[in-house]
Amino acid sequence: MTVEELLEQYAAGVINFSGIDLCEANLSGVKLSGVNLSAANLNVVNLSGANLSAANLSHTNLNVARLSGANLDNANLNNSSLNVANLIRADLNRAQLRGASLVRAELIRADLSRADLCEANLGCADLREATLRQANLRCANLTEAILKGASLAGANLEMANLNATDLNRTDLSGANLREAELKQANLSHANLNGTDLSGANLRWADLSGAKLSGANLMGADLSNANLTNASLVHADLTQVTLIKAEWIGADLTGAILTGAKLYSTSRFGLKTEGLTCEWVDLSPTGDRSIIQKFESEDPRDFFNETPPTIRIIVDAALEHEANFALAGAYFQIAQEYRMLKQPPSMEIGRRRTVFTFRVDSDEALLPTACIAILPFRDAATTQKNIYTVVEMLAKEDLPHLGEKTPHRVKQLSTLIQQAISQAKTIRQMKKNLELAAKLNFFRVPTQTILTNSSAQTLIMHYNPNFGKRFINPSELDVGFLADTSSESAISILPSLNMVVDFVKSFHYISQ
């Protein structure tokens, strides 16, 4: 049958053309509302702008077909094949697409509101800015699909496969994603307010900047997920797996976190006002072998907005040669000192360089500072200052710091002694430190500033010659001009009151 014959018969009232073969035919702009083209061969057909509303296209082959701008409102496309089809801006409102195959189909800005796509295959399909409000995508395959900027508000995605799917800036508010597969999915800046993600697999997913306010994540697997700056206000995170997740800047205001698995997950950089959390699981495998229980106020001491940091400010701009030497030095240091888990962040100015190290706890600040300063000439003076301030604490009667203070000061002293001992070993063994010692960058004055989780700072070392590069050399401290084998200029120690205030505001985990 030709196109002309089909149109003549349709005009005469015939609507049943089941099984017809119109492969590669040109039907652009035709009006075939309510037509029956089930099981037809319409591969590579041109139906751009056609009116196929309420049409029966079930079990029909429409591979590589052109349906851009077509009206398929309320059409039956169950079990149809639309692989690589062009459905850009097509109207599929309330369409039936159960079990349909749309692999690599182009659905950019298509309207699929309230469409039934249960068990449909949309692998690698392009759905950018498409509308799928209240669509049924239960058990659908959306692996590696592009849904950037799409609207899936109120959609049913229960048990759907969204592995490696691009959901950047997608609206999933109120959607059902129970037990969905979202491994390595990009959900950055997505709107997940009120979304049900209970039991979902979000391992390695990117949720940075996502809005998850009021979302149900009960039992979800977010291992290695990126939740940086995510909004989890009033979200239910009961027994969620967050092992090795990154969530600096996340807002957990009013959220429920009881039973969460938090092994190797940062406790800092979080907003936790009104957080409900009775206990968390800190075991490596989430088997509850290491449980941290909380009293009514304890979560505030465990989760904090300010990550503890060590800043080393160098009075010179970082040059390529020094950068190379520094990378090698810190690589070798990290092999011996495991608390130095990652390289520092760097701010390189025209006159100064700032290295910032993040640590996992307040107690790690002083001992890690002993190690972080190692490549620099000011290392010996900085270490001496650190050891001296702890001795100052040990000699003072400080009952106002609490009954556990003597034990904690002793513990801190032991950690520092161990760090200084390790520093000596590292200095003797590592050739990269010898290379660094020969470069001018590592010989200039430095400052070492510690910031604890309560945002309290302590200047642990300030070289008196810092900022005096343009002064007459005769006026400089002779220690600064001495050979690298000698100590640098003596710095002023912080006062006892400053040290006490700094240590007093430490957040300790109950043992």
C-alpha positions as CSV (number, residue, x, y, z in Angstrom):
1,M,0.0,0.0,0.0
2,T,1.3,3.5,-0.9
3,V,1.0,6.6,1.2
4,E,-1.6,8.0,-1.1
5,E,-3.8,4.9,-0.8
6,L,-3.5,4.9,3.0
7,L,-4.6,8.6,3.2
8,E,-7.5,8.0,0.8
9,Q,-8.8,5.0,2.8
10,Y,-8.4,6.9,6.1
11,A,-10.3,9.8,4.7
12,A,-13.0,7.3,3.8
13,G,-13.2,6.2,7.4
14,V,-10.9,3.2,7.5
15,I,-8.6,3.3,10.5
16,N,-7.2,-0.3,10.7
17,F,-3.9,-0.6,8.9
18,S,-2.3,-3.1,11.3
19,G,0.9,-4.7,10.0
20,I,1.3,-2.3,7.1
21,D,4.8,-1.8,5.6
22,L,5.6,1.9,4.9
23,C,9.3,1.7,5.6
24,E,11.1,5.0,4.6
25,A,7.7,6.6,3.6
26,N,7.2,10.4,3.9
27,L,4.2,11.1,6.1
28,S,5.3,14.4,7.5
29,G,2.4,16.6,8.7
30,V,-0.3,14.0,8.1
31,K,-3.4,13.8,10.3
32,L,-4.0,10.2,11.4
33,S,-5.6,10.7,14.8
34,G,-6.9,7.4,16.2
35,V,-5.4,5.3,13.4
36,N,-4.4,1.6,14.0
37,L,-0.8,1.0,12.9
38,S,0.0,-1.7,15.3
39,A,2.8,-4.2,14.3
40,A,3.5,-1.9,11.3
41,N,6.9,-1.5,9.7
42,L,7.6,2.3,9.9
43,N,11.3,2.2,10.2
44,V,13.0,5.4,8.9
45,V,9.6,6.9,8.2
46,N,9.2,10.7,8.2
47,L,6.3,11.6,10.6
48,S,7.6,15.0,11.5
49,G,4.7,17.2,12.7
50,A,2.2,14.4,12.2
51,N,-1.0,14.1,14.3
52,L,-1.1,10.6,15.7
53,S,-3.0,11.4,18.9
54,A,-4.8,8.3,20.4
55,A,-3.2,6.2,17.6
56,N,-2.5,2.5,18.1
57,L,1.2,2.0,17.4
58,S,1.8,-0.9,19.7
59,H,4.5,-3.5,18.6
60,T,5.3,-1.1,15.7
61,N,8.8,-0.6,14.4
62,L,9.7,3.0,14.3
63,N,13.5,2.7,14.4
64,V,15.3,5.8,13.1
65,A,11.9,7.4,12.4
66,R,11.5,11.1,12.3
67,L,8.8,12.2,14.8
68,S,10.0,15.7,15.7
69,G,7.1,17.8,16.8
70,A,4.6,14.9,16.3
71,N,1.4,14.8,18.3
72,L,1.3,11.4,20.0
73,D,-0.9,12.5,22.9
74,N,-2.6,9.5,24.5
75,A,-1.1,7.2,21.8
76,N,-0.5,3.5,22.4
77,L,3.2,2.7,21.8
78,N,3.4,-0.3,24.1
79,N,6.3,-2.7,23.1
80,S,7.1,-0.5,20.1
81,S,10.6,0.0,18.9
82,L,11.8,3.6,18.6
83,N,15.6,3.1,18.7
84,V,17.5,6.2,17.5
85,A,14.2,7.8,16.6
86,N,13.9,11.6,16.5
87,L,11.2,12.7,18.9
88,I,12.5,16.2,19.6
89,R,9.7,18.4,21.0
90,A,7.2,15.6,20.4
91,D,3.9,15.5,22.4
92,L,3.7,12.2,24.2
93,N,1.5,13.4,27.0
94,R,-0.3,10.4,28.6
95,A,1.2,8.1,25.9
96,Q,1.5,4.4,26.6
97,L,5.1,3.2,26.2
98,R,5.2,0.1,28.4
99,G,8.1,-2.1,27.4
100,A,9.0,0.2,24.5
101,S,12.6,0.4,23.3
102,L,13.9,4.0,22.8
103,V,17.7,3.3,22.9
104,R,19.6,6.4,21.9
105,A,16.3,8.1,20.9
106,E,16.3,11.9,20.8
107,L,13.6,13.3,23.1
108,I,15.0,16.7,23.7
109,R,12.2,19.0,25.2
110,A,9.6,16.3,24.5
111,D,6.5,16.2,26.7
112,L,6.0,12.9,28.4
113,S,3.9,14.1,31.2
114,R,1.9,11.2,32.8
115,A,3.2,8.9,30.1
116,D,3.5,5.2,31.1
117,L,7.1,4.0,30.4
118,C,7.1,1.1,32.8
119,E,10.0,-1.3,31.9
120,A,10.8,0.8,28.8
121,N,14.4,0.9,27.6
122,L,15.7,4.4,27.3
123,G,19.4,3.5,27.5
124,C,21.6,6.4,26.3
125,A,18.5,8.4,25.3
126,D,18.7,12.2,25.1
127,L,16.0,13.7,27.3
128,R,17.5,17.1,27.9
129,E,14.9,19.5,29.2
130,A,12.1,17.0,28.6
131,T,9.0,17.0,30.7
132,L,8.2,13.8,32.5
133,R,6.0,15.0,35.3
134,Q,4.1,12.2,37.0
135,A,5.4,9.8,34.4
136,N,5.6,6.1,35.2
137,L,9.2,4.9,34.8
138,R,9.0,1.9,37.2
139,C,11.7,-0.6,36.3
140,A,12.7,1.5,33.3
141,N,16.2,1.4,31.9
142,L,17.8,4.9,31.8
143,T,21.4,3.8,31.9
144,E,23.7,6.6,30.6
145,A,20.6,8.6,29.5
146,I,20.8,12.4,29.5
147,L,18.2,14.1,31.6
148,K,19.9,17.3,32.2
149,G,17.4,20.0,33.1
150,A,14.5,17.7,32.7
151,S,11.4,17.7,34.9
152,L,10.4,14.5,36.6
153,A,8.5,16.0,39.5
154,G,6.2,13.4,41.0
155,A,7.5,10.7,38.6
156,N,7.6,7.0,39.6
157,L,11.1,5.7,39.1
158,E,10.9,2.8,41.6
159,M,13.5,0.2,40.8
160,A,14.6,2.1,37.7
161,N,18.1,1.7,36.4
162,L,19.8,5.2,36.3
163,N,23.4,4.1,36.5
164,A,25.7,6.8,35.1
165,T,22.7,8.9,34.1
166,D,23.1,12.6,33.7
167,L,20.5,14.2,36.0
168,N,22.3,17.5,36.4
169,R,19.8,20.3,37.5
170,T,16.9,17.8,37.0
171,D,13.7,18.4,38.9
172,L,13.0,15.2,40.8
173,S,10.9,16.8,43.6
174,G,8.4,14.4,45.1
175,A,9.6,11.5,42.8
176,N,9.6,7.9,43.8
177,L,13.1,6.5,43.5
178,R,12.8,3.6,46.0
179,E,15.4,0.9,45.3
180,A,16.5,2.7,42.1
181,E,20.0,2.1,40.8
182,L,21.9,5.4,40.6
183,K,25.5,4.3,40.7
184,Q,27.8,7.1,39.3
185,A,24.8,9.1,38.4
186,N,25.3,12.9,38.1
187,L,22.7,14.5,40.4
188,S,24.6,17.7,41.0
189,H,22.3,20.7,41.7
190,A,19.3,18.4,41.1
191,N,16.0,19.2,43.0
192,L,15.3,16.1,45.2
193,N,13.1,17.9,47.7
194,G,10.6,15.3,49.1
195,T,12.0,12.5,46.9
196,D,11.8,8.9,48.2
197,L,15.2,7.4,47.8
198,S,14.8,4.7,50.4
199,G,16.9,1.6,49.5
200,A,18.4,3.4,46.4
201,N,21.9,2.6,45.3
202,L,23.8,5.9,45.0
203,R,27.3,4.6,45.2
204,W,29.8,7.1,43.6
205,A,26.9,9.4,42.6
206,D,27.5,13.1,42.3
207,L,25.0,15.0,44.5
208,S,27.0,18.2,44.9
209,G,24.7,21.1,45.4
210,A,21.6,18.9,45.2
211,K,18.4,19.9,47.1
212,L,17.4,16.9,49.2
213,S,15.2,18.7,51.7
214,G,12.6,16.4,53.2
215,A,13.9,13.5,51.0
216,N,13.5,9.9,52.3
217,L,17.0,8.2,52.0
218,M,16.3,5.5,54.6
219,G,18.7,2.6,54.0
220,A,20.1,4.2,50.8
221,D,23.6,3.3,49.7
222,L,25.6,6.6,49.2
223,S,29.1,5.0,49.5
224,N,31.7,7.3,47.9
225,A,28.9,9.7,46.8
226,N,29.6,13.4,46.4
227,L,27.2,15.4,48.6
228,T,29.3,18.6,48.7
229,N,27.0,21.5,49.6
230,A,23.9,19.4,49.3
231,S,20.7,20.5,51.2
232,L,19.5,17.6,53.4
233,V,17.3,19.7,55.6
234,H,14.8,17.5,57.4
235,A,15.9,14.5,55.2
236,D,15.5,11.0,56.6
237,L,18.9,9.4,56.5
238,T,18.1,6.6,58.9
239,Q,20.6,3.7,58.5
240,V,21.9,5.3,55.2
241,T,25.3,4.1,54.0
242,L,27.7,7.1,53.7
243,I,31.0,5.2,53.8
244,K,33.7,7.4,52.3
245,A,31.2,9.9,51.1
246,E,32.2,13.6,50.6
247,W,29.7,16.0,52.1
248,I,31.6,19.1,53.1
249,G,29.2,22.0,53.3
250,A,26.1,19.8,53.5
251,D,23.1,21.2,55.4
252,L,21.7,18.5,57.8
253,T,19.5,20.9,59.7
254,G,16.6,18.9,61.3
255,A,17.7,15.7,59.5
256,I,17.5,12.2,61.0
257,L,20.9,10.4,60.9
258,T,20.4,7.6,63.4
259,G,22.2,4.4,62.4
260,A,24.1,6.0,59.5
261,K,27.3,4.2,58.4
262,L,30.0,6.8,58.4
263,Y,33.3,5.0,58.2
264,S,36.0,7.3,56.7
265,T,33.4,10.1,56.2
266,S,34.3,13.6,57.3
267,R,32.6,14.9,60.5
268,F,33.4,18.5,59.6
269,G,32.0,21.3,57.4
270,L,28.4,20.3,58.2
271,K,25.4,22.3,59.4
272,T,23.7,20.1,62.0
273,E,21.3,22.3,64.0
274,G,18.4,20.3,65.2
275,L,19.9,17.0,63.9
276,T,18.4,13.8,65.4
277,C,21.0,11.1,65.8
278,E,21.0,8.5,68.5
279,W,24.0,6.5,67.2
280,V,26.2,6.0,64.1
281,D,28.1,3.0,62.8
282,L,31.9,3.7,62.3
283,S,32.9,0.2,61.3
284,P,34.8,-0.2,58.0
285,T,32.2,-2.7,56.6
286,G,29.1,-1.2,58.3
287,D,28.7,-4.3,60.5
288,R,28.0,-2.3,63.7
289,S,31.2,-3.5,65.3
290,I,32.1,0.1,66.1
291,I,29.2,2.1,67.4
292,Q,29.3,5.8,68.5
293,K,26.3,6.5,70.8
294,F,25.1,10.0,71.6
295,E,23.5,11.7,74.5
296,S,21.0,14.5,73.8
297,E,23.8,17.1,73.1
298,D,26.6,14.9,71.8
299,P,25.9,15.1,68.1
300,R,27.1,18.7,68.2
301,D,30.5,17.6,69.4
302,F,30.7,15.0,66.7
303,F,29.5,16.9,63.7
304,N,30.9,20.4,63.2
305,E,30.8,23.2,60.6
306,T,34.5,24.0,60.7
307,P,37.0,21.4,59.5
308,P,40.2,21.5,61.5
309,T,43.0,22.9,59.4
310,I,46.8,23.6,59.4
311,R,47.9,26.6,57.4
312,I,51.5,27.1,56.5
313,I,52.1,30.6,55.0
314,V,55.3,31.0,53.1
315,D,56.8,34.4,52.5
316,A,57.5,33.7,48.8
317,A,55.7,32.8,45.6
318,L,55.8,29.2,44.7
319,E,58.1,28.4,41.7
320,H,58.0,25.4,39.4
321,E,61.2,23.8,40.9
322,A,59.9,24.3,44.4
323,N,56.5,22.9,43.5
324,F,58.1,19.8,42.1
325,A,60.3,19.3,45.2
326,L,57.3,19.9,47.5
327,A,55.1,17.3,45.7
328,G,57.9,14.7,46.1
329,A,58.5,15.6,49.7
330,Y,54.9,15.3,50.8
331,F,54.5,12.1,48.8
332,Q,57.3,10.5,50.7
333,I,56.2,12.0,54.0
334,A,52.7,10.5,53.5
335,Q,54.2,7.1,53.1
336,E,55.6,7.2,56.6
337,Y,52.9,9.4,58.3
338,R,49.4,8.1,57.5
339,M,47.6,10.9,59.2
340,L,48.7,13.1,56.3
341,K,46.0,11.7,54.1
342,Q,45.9,14.2,51.2
343,P,48.1,16.9,49.7
344,P,47.5,20.5,50.9
345,S,45.4,22.9,48.9
346,M,47.5,25.8,47.6
347,E,46.9,29.5,47.2
348,I,49.7,31.1,45.2
349,G,50.0,34.8,45.3
350,R,52.6,37.2,43.8
351,R,54.5,37.4,47.2
352,R,53.2,34.6,49.3
353,T,52.0,31.0,49.2
354,V,49.5,29.4,51.6
355,F,49.3,25.6,52.1
356,T,46.2,24.3,53.9
357,F,46.0,20.8,55.3
358,R,42.7,19.3,56.5
359,V,42.8,16.8,59.3
360,D,40.1,14.4,60.7
361,S,40.1,15.6,64.3
362,D,41.2,18.5,66.6
363,E,43.6,16.1,68.4
364,A,45.4,15.6,65.1
365,L,46.2,19.3,64.6
366,L,49.3,19.7,66.7
367,P,51.1,16.4,65.8
368,T,50.3,16.7,62.1
369,A,51.6,20.3,62.1
370,C,54.9,18.8,63.3
371,I,55.1,16.7,60.1
372,A,53.5,19.2,57.6
373,I,56.3,21.8,58.3
374,L,59.1,19.3,57.6
375,P,60.2,20.5,54.2
376,F,60.7,24.0,55.5
377,R,63.7,25.5,57.3
378,D,61.3,26.7,60.1
379,A,60.5,23.1,61.0
380,A,62.7,22.8,64.1
381,T,61.4,26.0,65.6
382,T,57.8,25.2,64.8
383,Q,58.1,21.7,66.3
384,K,59.8,23.1,69.4
385,N,56.9,25.6,69.9
386,I,54.4,22.8,69.6
387,Y,56.1,20.7,72.1
388,T,56.6,23.7,74.5
389,V,52.9,24.7,74.5
390,V,51.9,21.1,75.4
391,E,54.4,21.1,78.2
392,M,52.9,24.4,79.4
393,L,49.5,22.7,79.6
394,A,50.8,19.7,81.4
395,K,52.4,21.9,84.1
396,E,49.3,24.0,84.8
397,D,46.4,23.1,87.0
398,L,43.5,23.4,84.6
399,P,40.4,22.0,86.4
400,H,38.1,24.3,84.4
401,L,38.9,22.3,81.3
402,G,37.2,19.2,82.7
403,E,38.2,16.1,84.6
404,K,39.4,14.4,81.5
405,T,41.9,17.2,80.7
406,P,45.0,15.6,82.3
407,H,44.5,12.4,80.3
408,R,43.9,14.3,77.1
409,V,46.9,16.5,77.6
410,K,49.1,13.5,78.2
411,Q,47.6,11.8,75.2
412,L,48.4,14.9,73.1
413,S,51.9,15.0,74.4
414,T,52.4,11.4,73.4
415,L,51.1,12.0,69.9
416,I,53.5,15.0,69.5
417,Q,56.5,13.1,70.8
418,Q,55.7,10.3,68.3
419,A,55.3,12.8,65.5
420,I,58.6,14.5,66.2
421,S,60.3,11.1,66.4
422,Q,58.8,10.2,63.0
423,A,59.9,13.5,61.7
424,K,63.5,12.7,62.6
425,T,63.3,9.4,60.8
426,I,61.7,10.9,57.7
427,R,64.3,13.6,57.5
428,Q,67.1,11.0,57.6
429,M,65.5,8.7,55.1
430,K,63.9,10.9,52.5
431,K,66.1,12.4,49.7
432,N,63.3,14.8,48.6
433,L,63.7,16.7,51.8
434,E,67.4,17.2,51.0
435,L,66.5,18.6,47.6
436,A,64.0,21.0,49.2
437,A,66.6,22.2,51.7
438,K,68.7,23.5,48.8
439,L,66.0,25.7,47.4
440,N,65.4,29.3,48.5
441,F,61.7,28.8,48.7
442,F,62.0,26.5,51.7
443,R,64.5,28.8,53.5
444,V,62.3,31.8,53.7
445,P,60.2,32.7,56.9
446,T,56.9,31.0,57.5
447,Q,53.8,31.2,59.7
448,T,51.9,28.2,61.0
449,I,48.3,28.8,62.0
450,L,46.0,26.1,63.4
451,T,42.2,26.3,63.2
452,N,40.1,23.9,65.3
453,S,36.5,22.6,64.7
454,S,35.2,25.5,66.8
455,A,36.7,28.0,64.4
456,Q,39.3,29.0,67.1
457,T,42.8,29.8,65.7
458,L,46.2,29.6,67.2
459,I,49.4,31.0,65.7
460,M,51.9,28.2,66.5
461,H,54.8,29.8,64.7
462,Y,55.5,33.3,63.4
463,N,59.0,33.9,62.1
464,P,60.0,37.5,63.1
465,N,61.5,38.0,59.7
466,F,58.3,37.3,57.9
467,G,57.5,40.1,55.4
468,K,61.0,41.8,55.8
469,R,62.5,40.7,52.5
470,F,63.0,44.3,51.4
471,I,64.7,45.5,54.6
472,N,68.4,46.0,54.7
473,P,69.9,42.5,55.3
474,S,72.0,43.9,58.2
475,E,68.8,44.6,60.1
476,L,67.5,41.0,59.8
477,D,67.8,38.4,62.5
478,V,71.0,36.6,62.0
479,G,69.2,33.2,62.5
480,F,67.4,33.8,59.2
481,L,70.7,34.4,57.3
482,A,72.5,31.4,58.9
483,D,73.3,28.2,57.1
484,T,70.3,25.8,56.6
485,S,71.7,23.4,59.1
486,S,71.0,25.9,62.0
487,E,67.5,26.8,63.4
488,S,65.6,29.7,62.0
489,A,64.8,32.8,64.0
490,I,63.1,32.2,67.3
491,S,59.4,33.0,67.2
492,I,57.2,34.3,70.0
493,L,55.2,31.6,71.7
494,P,51.4,32.0,72.1
495,S,50.3,32.8,75.7
496,L,49.0,30.2,78.1
497,N,45.5,31.7,77.9
498,M,45.5,31.5,74.2
499,V,46.6,27.8,74.2
500,V,44.0,27.0,76.9
501,D,41.1,28.6,75.0
502,F,42.2,26.8,71.8
503,V,42.4,23.3,73.5
504,K,39.3,24.0,75.5
505,S,37.2,24.4,72.4
506,F,38.3,21.0,71.0
507,H,35.5,18.6,70.1
508,Y,36.4,15.1,71.5
509,I,34.6,11.9,70.5
510,S,33.5,9.9,73.6
511,Q,35.3,6.6,74.0
